[in-house]
């Protein structure tokens, strides 16, 4: 059986966003997939000379402004 859930890593523990249909103390195998940031996918392609974190912050601010205008 495969289950896909969103989870948050906090204080050394993965915390699922919703309850899981598992028995107490059941052993499972976990595969982690980090979502890729826009900066990681586009960094360097547009001639940006700053760092990826600054690009990501500018992108997020731009997306927020665009959302507010819609």
C-alpha angles and dihedrals in degrees: 000000000000123000124184118199138159114248139179124223109222131163092347095309132101109228115197117222091230137023116280125227093237134124117248110274092007111157115234138173116240127204117190122214115182115206110243118239122230088243091057091052098044106025109129095011095093100042094260110165098187125085125281094250093056090048091050091050092050091047092050091049090050091050091050092052091048091051092050092051093052 
